[in-house]
Amino acid sequence: MMSSILFYGLSTLLFAAALLVILSRNPIHSALWLVTAFFAVAGHYVLLNAQFLAAVHVIVYAGAIMVLFLFTIMLLNLNKETEPQHSLLVKLAGLVAGGMLLVVMVGALRRSSAETASDLATVHSGTVGLVETLGKVLFRDFLLPFELSSILFLAALVGAVVLGKKELGE
Amino acid sequence: MTLERCLLLAFALFAIGVYGALTRRHLVGLLISIELMLNAANINLAAFAHFRPGDATGGATFALFTIAVAACEMAAALSIVVAMYRRRRNLDLDKLRSLREPIEAEPGAGKAP
């Protein structure tokens, strides 16, 4: 009962924050509403028994990626200029495309959930999302992808430095 | 809360992200919409791991890798944004079309409309 109330509250918060992210004109307001949406998503992770994932999500998204976004917006001084808007036709086309995608996915869910509704009730125990369990899995079964992701980080670091450097003769 | 409600929430979030990615004209706004869609996919991973029988650690593990890749992507994308702004003084997506059509006169830094 308690988790159900929390779920609906967090869902409402996430929905409202996502809509405000999309609809606000100022890029800084968009980025700040995105922080709210990220915290709501982290709350959902806690409800879904993935506590370590929630912590990583807050640290990486609300900490690192948000700082990158705000730093870029402020460095380029984009906070004053209001964004030029598309015509109403393009917005309508985007609304139709997003709505059709939503309808297709919900329809597929309705179709599949009628067949497999019997085994949907499995809920795992509370220790499965803690860092001890995940660390064992990550360093035993997924060791190679883990190390490869560190190489990916190094490549992204070098790429960001090369792209952000001033060109010669500029 | 059931699996179905979690999936519905993720679908709604993904559709909002699609709408934003199609209608924003600002490059940073487009990247923010892509972040929303990635979060919808992560909620799906965690929800399936929680509600389905079998190995429950897989969902969080794959979501961790998704977060790592998204962080790399955002670092590269935002440095491209900075380089693009330095070159064109403009981040309007309708005007950044030099890959599609050749530019008649290369607008130098600060002179583009």
Contacts between the chains, C-beta under 8 A, distances in Angstrom:
chain1	res1	chain2	res2	distance
A	3	B	1	6.1
A	4	B	1	5.8
A	7	B	1	4.2
A	7	B	5	7.1
A	11	B	5	7.9
A	11	B	9	5.2
A	14	B	9	7.1
A	14	B	13	6.8
A	15	B	9	7.8
A	15	B	12	6.5
A	15	B	13	7.7
A	15	B	16	7.9
A	18	B	13	5.7
A	18	B	16	4.6
A	18	B	17	7.6
A	18	B	36	5.8
A	19	B	16	6.4
A	21	B	16	8.0
A	21	B	20	7.0
A	21	B	32	6.1
A	21	B	33	7.7
A	21	B	36	6.6
A	22	B	16	5.9
A	22	B	19	6.3
A	22	B	20	4.0
A	22	B	23	7.8
A	22	B	24	7.6
A	22	B	33	6.8
A	22	B	36	7.9
A	27	B	26	6.2
A	27	B	28	5.1
A	27	B	29	6.3
A	27	B	32	7.9
A	30	B	28	7.8
A	30	B	29	6.1
A	30	B	32	5.4
A	31	B	28	7.9
A	31	B	32	6.6
A	34	B	32	5.6
A	34	B	35	6.5
A	34	B	36	7.5
A	37	B	36	7.0
A	37	B	39	7.3
A	38	B	39	7.3
A	41	B	39	5.2
A	41	B	42	7.4
A	41	B	43	6.5
A	44	B	6	7.6
A	44	B	9	7.6
A	44	B	43	6.0
A	44	B	46	7.5
A	45	B	43	7.9
A	45	B	46	5.7
A	47	B	1	6.7
A	48	B	6	7.1
A	48	B	43	8.0
A	48	B	46	4.6
A	48	B	47	5.9
A	48	B	49	7.7
A	48	B	50	4.4
A	49	B	50	5.3
A	49	B	56	7.8
A	50	B	46	4.9
A	50	B	49	7.3
A	50	B	50	7.2
A	50	B	59	6.9
A	50	B	60	4.6
A	50	B	63	7.3
A	52	B	60	6.5
A	53	B	46	6.3
A	53	B	60	4.5
A	53	B	63	5.4
A	53	B	64	6.6
A	56	B	64	6.2
A	56	B	67	6.2
A	57	B	42	7.6
A	57	B	67	6.5
A	60	B	67	5.3
A	60	B	68	7.9
A	60	B	71	5.6
A	61	B	35	7.6
A	61	B	39	7.9
A	61	B	67	7.3
A	64	B	71	6.1
A	65	B	35	7.1
A	65	B	70	7.4
A	65	B	71	6.2
A	65	B	74	5.0
A	68	B	74	5.9
A	68	B	75	6.6
A	68	B	78	5.2
A	69	B	28	6.8
A	69	B	31	7.6
A	69	B	32	7.1
A	69	B	74	7.8
A	69	B	78	7.1
A	72	B	28	6.6
A	72	B	78	4.8
A	72	B	81	5.9
A	72	B	82	6.3
A	73	B	28	6.2
A	75	B	82	6.9
A	76	B	81	7.6
A	76	B	82	6.9
A	76	B	85	5.0
A	76	B	91	7.5
A	78	B	26	7.7
A	78	B	28	6.8
A	78	B	91	7.2
A	83	B	24	7.3
A	83	B	25	5.9
A	83	B	26	4.7
A	83	B	29	6.6
A	84	B	25	5.4
A	84	B	92	6.0
A	84	B	94	8.0
A	85	B	25	6.9
A	86	B	23	5.6
A	86	B	25	5.9
A	90	B	22	7.7
A	90	B	23	6.3
A	91	B	23	5.2
A	93	B	22	7.2
A	94	B	18	7.7
A	94	B	19	5.0
A	94	B	22	3.6
A	94	B	23	4.1
A	95	B	19	6.1
A	97	B	18	6.4
A	97	B	19	7.5
A	97	B	22	5.9
A	98	B	15	4.4
A	98	B	16	7.1
A	98	B	18	4.3
A	98	B	19	3.7
A	98	B	22	7.0
A	99	B	15	6.8
A	101	B	14	7.3
A	101	B	15	5.6
A	101	B	18	5.7
A	102	B	11	5.7
A	102	B	12	6.6
A	102	B	14	7.7
A	102	B	15	3.8
A	105	B	11	4.6
A	105	B	14	7.5
A	105	B	15	7.9
A	106	B	8	6.8
A	106	B	11	6.1
A	109	B	4	6.6
A	109	B	7	5.6
A	109	B	8	7.2
A	109	B	11	7.4
A	113	B	3	8.0
A	113	B	4	5.6
A	119	B	52	7.8
A	119	B	53	6.5
A	120	B	2	6.6
A	120	B	3	5.2
A	120	B	4	7.6
A	120	B	51	5.9
A	120	B	52	7.9
A	121	B	51	8.0
A	122	B	51	6.4
A	122	B	52	6.4
A	122	B	53	4.5
A	123	B	50	6.8
A	123	B	51	6.8
A	124	B	49	7.9
A	124	B	50	6.4
A	124	B	56	4.1
A	128	B	56	4.5
A	128	B	57	6.1
A	129	B	56	8.0
A	129	B	60	5.7
A	133	B	57	5.9
A	134	B	57	6.0
A	134	B	60	5.7
A	134	B	61	6.6
A	134	B	64	7.6
A	137	B	57	4.6
A	137	B	61	5.8
A	138	B	61	6.2
A	138	B	64	7.4
A	142	B	61	5.9
A	142	B	65	7.9
A	145	B	65	6.3
A	149	B	65	6.2
A	149	B	68	4.8
A	149	B	69	7.3
A	152	B	68	7.2
A	152	B	69	6.9
A	152	B	72	5.4
A	153	B	68	7.2
A	153	B	71	7.8
A	153	B	72	6.0
A	155	B	72	7.6
A	156	B	71	7.9
A	156	B	72	3.7
A	156	B	73	7.7
A	156	B	75	5.0
A	156	B	76	5.4
A	157	B	75	7.3
A	159	B	75	7.9
A	159	B	76	5.2
A	159	B	79	7.3
A	160	B	75	4.8
A	160	B	76	5.8
A	160	B	78	7.8
A	160	B	79	4.2
A	161	B	79	7.9
A	163	B	76	7.1
A	163	B	79	4.1
A	163	B	80	5.8
A	163	B	82	7.6
A	163	B	83	5.1
A	164	B	79	4.4
A	164	B	82	5.6
A	164	B	83	6.5
A	166	B	86	7.8
A	170	B	86	8.0
A	170	B	109	7.5
